[in-house]
Amino acid sequence: MSALYLHIPFCLSKCPYCDFYSCEPKPGDIDRYVDALCIDLRTSRAAYDDEGFSAPFTSVFFGGGTPSLLSASQVARLLEMAAEVYGFASDVEITLEANPGTVTVESLSGYRTAGVNRLSLGVQSFDDAQLKWLGRQHDSSQALRAIDAARRAGFDRLSIDLMFSLPNQTLAQLQHQCQYVEQLSPEHLSIYGLTIEDETLFAQQQQNKMWQMPDDEQYRQAFLLLDDRLTSLGYSHYEISNYAKSGHGCRHNVGYWQRQSYLGVGAGAHSFIGHEYGERWACENSIESYLASISAGVSPRAKIEGFDRQQAMFETVYLMLRCRDGIDDVVFQCRYGQSFASAFAVAIEQCGPYLTCDNDRWRLDVDGWLLYNYLIENFL
């Protein structure tokens, strides 16, 4: 498998919890940026071949930022260039992230015609007070209209992002979010507990004691409520923060968790080369620097991390224990010349009953996922 990630770093405003690189577009900025992405797609092919990536792409992901600020014609242009230069698998998964306040039936129909076959809507909550506190630019009615528009535009692979573990969020409010999920029946859900990142507005507010995050027990109750309620609705809890109906897991993200190769294009985009023990590359982390490199005919990518065997084994453990499929010990031994059970015998014992093996496959249970950050330290 190989995948393509296209980073669209434009946002109409900065969310107070977000530490990703983004900026507000000025007139002409998006056009210039799309031009640069097309050049990068074409000129990176030689390096892509040299580094051992395999074409065609099996998944494409427009992430951001706010990719839904692109027009349908700009999305089509990028997909046509990627298909021309690299090729797409016949069943390629093409995802576009969108904010509810930036889409209409017409724009979504345009994306669908351009080739996008999976939509990820950043709803975050169906509660207007929570949306306002999160600094979102849409309200719940706009979120519902966007979901309806997606269905009317022909999207039968719809993912919704939600957040939990918000200050003062009650279990009853979380149950109400699940009722919306039951009613709307999206194929996929990404549900993240709020984390406070350094250098964000929320970090400043928390430092000033303007509000208090839920404690560990409140987080546990919310996490288990979601697991119980959503699995009862037929969703598979296939990764710590992700749920899917049968056959609707996100192929692109599964590739990340399995350490499969992907090419990142755009300011701040990362790439991963999966040969041997792996290398990670990153593009210039500002639009102006990225555009300048492309204009000068210089690669915007630089190697930022190379893995040795031990580091690669740890990252495999770190990523795959997040997943319901867990670690296939046969595959692990083929890749690293040593079984997971022997390489990490002490760590496995320290994980106690939370980590179990069935048919050569090691998995954390749901209670283990709740202790994930603590348990994973055993493998360092």
C-alpha positions as CSV (number, residue, x, y, z in Angstrom):
1,M,0.0,0.0,0.0
2,S,1.0,3.6,-0.6
3,A,-1.0,6.7,0.2
4,L,-1.0,10.4,-0.5
5,Y,-1.7,13.1,2.1
6,L,-2.4,16.6,0.8
7,H,-2.2,19.3,3.5
8,I,-4.5,22.4,3.1
9,P,-3.4,24.7,5.9
10,F,-6.0,27.4,5.5
11,C,-8.6,28.2,8.1
12,L,-11.1,31.0,8.5
13,S,-10.2,31.2,12.2
14,K,-8.0,29.5,14.7
15,C,-9.7,27.1,17.2
16,P,-8.5,27.6,20.7
17,Y,-7.5,24.0,21.2
18,C,-5.6,23.6,17.9
19,D,-1.8,23.6,17.6
20,F,-1.6,22.7,13.9
21,Y,0.0,25.1,11.5
22,S,-2.7,27.1,9.7
23,C,-3.4,30.6,8.5
24,E,-6.3,32.7,7.1
25,P,-6.2,32.9,3.3
26,K,-5.9,36.2,1.5
27,P,-7.2,36.7,-2.1
28,G,-5.2,34.5,-4.5
29,D,-3.5,32.5,-1.7
30,I,-5.3,29.3,-2.4
31,D,-4.8,29.5,-6.1
32,R,-1.1,30.0,-5.7
33,Y,-0.9,27.1,-3.2
34,V,-2.8,24.7,-5.4
35,D,-0.4,25.6,-8.3
36,A,2.6,24.7,-6.0
37,L,0.9,21.4,-4.9
38,C,0.6,20.4,-8.5
39,I,4.2,21.2,-9.2
40,D,5.3,19.3,-6.1
41,L,3.2,16.3,-7.1
42,R,4.9,16.1,-10.5
43,T,8.5,16.9,-9.5
44,S,8.5,14.6,-6.4
45,R,7.9,11.5,-8.6
46,A,11.6,10.8,-9.2
47,A,12.4,11.0,-5.5
48,Y,9.4,8.9,-4.7
49,D,10.6,6.2,-7.0
50,D,14.2,6.4,-5.7
51,E,13.0,6.0,-2.1
52,G,11.0,2.8,-2.9
53,F,7.4,4.0,-2.7
54,S,5.0,1.8,-4.6
55,A,2.4,3.2,-6.9
56,P,-0.5,3.4,-7.5
57,F,-2.0,5.2,-4.5
58,T,-4.6,3.2,-2.6
59,S,-5.8,6.2,-0.5
60,V,-5.7,10.0,-0.8
61,F,-6.5,12.3,2.1
62,F,-7.1,16.0,2.0
63,G,-6.4,17.2,5.5
64,G,-6.0,20.6,7.2
65,G,-6.7,23.2,8.0
66,T,-9.9,23.3,6.1
67,P,-9.8,21.5,2.8
68,S,-13.4,22.5,2.1
69,L,-12.1,26.0,1.4
70,L,-10.9,24.6,-1.9
71,S,-13.3,24.8,-4.8
72,A,-14.4,21.6,-6.5
73,S,-12.3,22.5,-9.6
74,Q,-9.2,22.9,-7.4
75,V,-9.8,19.5,-5.8
76,A,-10.4,18.0,-9.3
77,R,-7.1,19.5,-10.5
78,L,-5.1,18.0,-7.7
79,L,-6.7,14.6,-8.1
80,E,-6.1,14.6,-11.8
81,M,-2.5,15.5,-11.4
82,A,-2.0,12.8,-8.7
83,A,-3.7,10.2,-10.9
84,E,-1.6,11.2,-13.9
85,V,1.7,11.1,-12.2
86,Y,1.2,8.3,-9.7
87,G,-2.0,6.5,-10.6
88,F,-4.8,5.4,-8.4
89,A,-5.9,1.9,-7.4
90,S,-9.3,0.9,-8.9
91,D,-10.8,1.1,-5.4
92,V,-8.9,4.1,-4.2
93,E,-10.3,5.8,-1.0
94,I,-10.3,9.6,-1.4
95,T,-11.2,11.5,1.8
96,L,-11.8,15.2,2.2
97,E,-12.1,16.9,5.6
98,A,-14.7,19.6,5.7
99,N,-16.1,22.1,8.3
100,P,-19.9,22.1,8.4
101,G,-20.1,25.9,7.9
102,T,-18.2,25.8,4.6
103,V,-20.2,23.3,2.6
104,T,-23.4,23.2,0.5
105,V,-25.1,20.5,-1.5
106,E,-23.6,22.2,-4.6
107,S,-20.0,22.2,-3.3
108,L,-20.2,18.7,-2.0
109,S,-21.7,17.5,-5.2
110,G,-18.7,19.1,-6.9
111,Y,-16.3,17.3,-4.7
112,R,-18.1,14.0,-5.4
113,T,-17.9,14.6,-9.1
114,A,-14.2,15.4,-8.8
115,G,-13.6,12.0,-7.3
116,V,-13.9,12.4,-3.5
117,N,-15.7,9.3,-2.2
118,R,-15.4,9.8,1.5
119,L,-16.2,12.9,3.5
120,S,-15.0,13.7,7.0
121,L,-17.1,16.4,8.7
122,G,-15.6,18.2,11.7
123,V,-18.8,18.5,13.7
124,Q,-17.2,18.2,17.2
125,S,-20.5,18.5,19.0
126,F,-24.3,18.8,18.4
127,D,-24.5,21.1,21.5
128,D,-24.5,24.8,20.7
129,A,-23.0,25.8,24.0
130,Q,-20.1,23.4,23.6
131,L,-19.5,24.5,20.0
132,K,-19.3,28.1,21.1
133,W,-16.9,27.2,23.9
134,L,-14.7,25.2,21.4
135,G,-14.5,28.3,19.2
136,R,-16.2,26.6,16.3
137,Q,-17.7,28.7,13.5
138,H,-20.8,26.6,13.0
139,D,-23.8,25.7,15.2
140,S,-25.7,22.5,15.5
141,S,-28.2,23.3,12.8
142,Q,-25.4,24.0,10.3
143,A,-23.9,20.6,11.3
144,L,-27.2,18.8,10.6
145,R,-27.6,20.7,7.3
146,A,-24.1,19.7,6.3
147,I,-24.8,16.0,7.0
148,D,-28.0,16.2,5.1
149,A,-26.2,17.9,2.2
150,A,-23.5,15.2,2.2
151,R,-26.2,12.5,1.8
152,R,-28.0,14.5,-0.9
153,A,-24.7,14.9,-2.7
154,G,-24.2,11.1,-2.9
155,F,-21.7,10.4,-0.1
156,D,-22.3,7.0,1.3
157,R,-19.0,7.0,3.2
158,L,-19.4,9.7,5.8
159,S,-17.3,10.2,8.9
160,I,-18.1,12.6,11.7
161,D,-15.6,14.0,14.2
162,L,-16.8,14.5,17.8
163,M,-15.1,15.6,21.0
164,F,-15.6,14.4,24.6
165,S,-14.1,15.0,28.0
166,L,-14.9,18.7,27.8
167,P,-15.1,20.8,31.0
168,N,-18.6,20.5,32.6
169,Q,-19.7,18.0,30.0
170,T,-22.1,15.6,31.7
171,L,-22.8,11.9,30.9
172,A,-26.3,12.9,30.0
173,Q,-25.0,15.4,27.4
174,L,-22.8,12.7,26.0
175,Q,-25.7,10.3,25.8
176,H,-27.5,13.0,23.8
177,Q,-24.6,13.1,21.3
178,C,-25.0,9.3,20.9
179,Q,-28.7,9.8,20.1
180,Y,-27.7,12.1,17.2
181,V,-25.3,9.4,16.0
182,E,-28.1,6.8,16.2
183,Q,-30.4,9.1,14.2
184,L,-27.9,10.2,11.6
185,S,-26.1,6.8,11.2
186,P,-22.7,7.9,9.8
187,E,-20.5,5.1,8.6
188,H,-17.6,6.2,10.7
189,L,-16.9,8.2,13.8
190,S,-13.7,9.8,15.1
191,I,-14.2,10.7,18.8
192,Y,-11.4,12.4,20.6
193,G,-11.0,13.4,24.2
194,L,-10.0,17.0,24.5
195,T,-6.3,17.5,25.2
196,I,-4.7,20.8,26.0
197,E,-1.7,21.5,23.8
198,D,1.1,24.0,24.6
199,E,1.0,27.4,22.9
200,T,-2.8,27.4,22.4
201,L,-5.4,29.7,23.8
202,F,-6.9,26.9,25.9
203,A,-3.4,26.3,27.5
204,Q,-3.3,29.9,28.6
205,Q,-6.9,29.7,29.9
206,Q,-6.2,26.5,31.8
207,Q,-3.0,28.0,33.3
208,N,-5.1,31.0,34.5
209,K,-7.6,28.5,36.1
210,M,-10.5,29.8,34.0
211,W,-11.9,26.2,33.9
212,Q,-11.0,22.7,35.0
213,M,-10.5,19.6,32.9
214,P,-12.4,16.4,33.8
215,D,-10.5,14.1,36.2
216,D,-9.4,10.6,35.3
217,E,-12.6,9.0,36.7
218,Q,-14.8,11.3,34.7
219,Y,-12.8,10.6,31.6
220,R,-13.1,6.8,32.2
221,Q,-16.9,7.0,32.6
222,A,-17.2,9.0,29.4
223,F,-14.9,6.7,27.4
224,L,-16.8,3.6,28.6
225,L,-20.2,5.2,27.9
226,L,-19.2,5.8,24.3
227,D,-17.8,2.4,23.9
228,D,-20.9,0.7,25.3
229,R,-23.4,2.9,23.5
230,L,-21.7,3.0,20.1
231,T,-20.9,-0.7,19.9
232,S,-24.6,-1.4,20.8
233,L,-25.4,0.6,17.6
234,G,-23.3,-1.7,15.5
235,Y,-20.1,0.2,15.4
236,S,-16.8,-1.5,15.8
237,H,-14.4,0.3,18.2
238,Y,-11.5,-0.5,15.9
239,E,-9.0,2.1,17.3
240,I,-8.9,4.0,20.6
241,S,-10.5,7.1,19.0
242,N,-12.3,5.6,16.0
243,Y,-15.5,3.6,15.4
244,A,-16.8,2.2,12.1
245,K,-19.6,0.2,10.7
246,S,-18.5,-3.0,9.0
247,G,-16.2,-2.3,6.0
248,H,-16.0,1.4,6.8
249,G,-12.7,1.7,8.7
250,C,-10.5,4.6,7.4
251,R,-8.0,2.8,5.1
252,H,-5.8,5.9,5.0
253,N,-5.4,6.0,8.8
254,V,-5.0,2.2,9.1
255,G,-2.0,2.6,6.8
256,Y,-0.5,5.1,9.2
257,W,-1.0,2.8,12.2
258,Q,0.6,-0.1,10.2
259,R,3.6,2.0,9.3
260,Q,2.9,1.8,5.6
261,S,4.5,4.3,3.2
262,Y,2.8,7.6,2.4
263,L,3.7,10.8,0.6
264,G,2.9,14.1,2.2
265,V,2.5,17.1,-0.1
266,G,2.0,20.7,1.2
267,A,3.3,23.0,3.9
268,G,4.0,21.1,7.1
269,A,3.1,17.7,5.5
270,H,5.0,14.7,6.6
271,S,6.0,11.6,4.6
272,F,7.0,8.1,5.7
273,I,9.1,5.7,3.8
274,G,8.5,2.2,5.1
275,H,11.5,0.4,3.7
276,E,14.0,-1.2,6.2
277,Y,13.1,0.4,9.5
278,G,11.6,3.5,8.1
279,E,12.3,7.2,7.6
280,R,10.1,10.2,8.2
281,W,10.3,13.4,6.1
282,A,8.7,16.8,6.5
283,C,7.9,19.7,4.2
284,E,8.6,23.3,5.1
285,N,6.3,24.3,7.9
286,S,5.1,27.6,6.5
287,I,3.3,28.4,3.3
288,E,5.7,31.1,2.2
289,S,8.8,28.8,2.7
290,Y,7.0,26.0,0.9
291,L,6.1,28.2,-2.0
292,A,9.6,29.6,-2.2
293,S,11.1,26.1,-2.4
294,I,8.7,25.1,-5.1
295,S,9.4,28.3,-7.0
296,A,13.2,27.8,-6.8
297,G,12.9,24.2,-8.0
298,V,14.2,22.9,-4.6
299,S,12.5,20.0,-2.8
300,P,10.5,21.3,0.2
301,R,11.2,18.0,2.0
302,A,13.9,17.2,4.5
303,K,14.5,14.0,6.4
304,I,13.7,14.6,10.1
305,E,13.9,11.1,11.5
306,G,15.4,7.7,10.7
307,F,14.6,4.6,12.7
308,D,16.9,1.8,13.9
309,R,15.5,-1.6,14.6
310,Q,14.6,-0.9,18.3
311,Q,12.9,2.4,17.5
312,A,10.9,0.8,14.7
313,M,9.8,-2.0,16.9
314,F,8.6,0.4,19.6
315,E,6.7,2.6,17.1
316,T,5.0,-0.5,15.8
317,V,3.9,-1.4,19.3
318,Y,2.9,2.2,20.0
319,L,0.7,2.4,17.0
320,M,-0.7,-1.1,16.8
321,L,-1.7,-1.4,20.4
322,R,-4.1,1.5,19.7
323,C,-5.9,-0.8,17.3
324,R,-8.4,-3.5,18.0
325,D,-6.5,-5.8,15.6
326,G,-3.5,-5.4,17.8
327,I,-0.1,-6.9,17.0
328,D,0.2,-10.0,14.8
329,D,3.2,-11.7,16.3
330,V,3.9,-13.7,13.1
331,V,4.1,-10.5,11.0
332,F,6.1,-8.8,13.8
333,Q,8.7,-11.6,13.8
334,C,8.9,-11.6,10.0
335,R,9.6,-7.9,10.0
336,Y,12.1,-7.7,12.9
337,G,13.5,-11.2,13.2
338,Q,12.2,-11.5,16.7
339,S,8.8,-12.2,18.2
340,F,6.9,-9.5,20.0
341,A,6.6,-11.9,23.0
342,S,10.4,-12.3,23.3
343,A,11.4,-8.7,22.4
344,F,9.1,-7.2,25.1
345,A,8.6,-10.0,27.6
346,V,9.2,-7.8,30.7
347,A,6.8,-5.1,29.3
348,I,4.1,-7.6,28.5
349,E,4.3,-8.9,32.1
350,Q,4.0,-5.4,33.4
351,C,0.9,-4.8,31.4
352,G,-0.8,-7.6,33.4
353,P,-4.4,-8.6,32.4
354,Y,-4.9,-5.6,30.1
355,L,-2.7,-7.2,27.4
356,T,-3.7,-10.6,26.1
357,C,-2.7,-13.0,23.3
358,D,-5.1,-15.0,21.2
359,N,-3.9,-16.9,18.1
360,D,-0.6,-15.1,18.0
361,R,-2.3,-11.7,18.2
362,W,-1.7,-9.4,21.1
363,R,-4.4,-6.8,22.1
364,L,-5.2,-4.4,24.8
365,D,-8.7,-4.5,26.1
366,V,-10.9,-1.4,26.5
367,D,-9.7,-1.0,30.1
368,G,-6.1,-1.2,28.7
369,W,-6.9,1.5,26.2
370,L,-8.0,3.7,29.2
371,L,-4.5,3.2,30.6
372,Y,-2.7,3.3,27.2
373,N,-0.4,6.3,28.0
374,Y,0.7,4.6,31.2
375,L,1.0,1.1,29.8
376,I,3.0,2.1,26.7
377,E,5.8,3.5,28.8
378,N,6.6,-0.1,29.8
379,F,7.8,-0.7,26.2
380,L,10.3,2.2,26.1
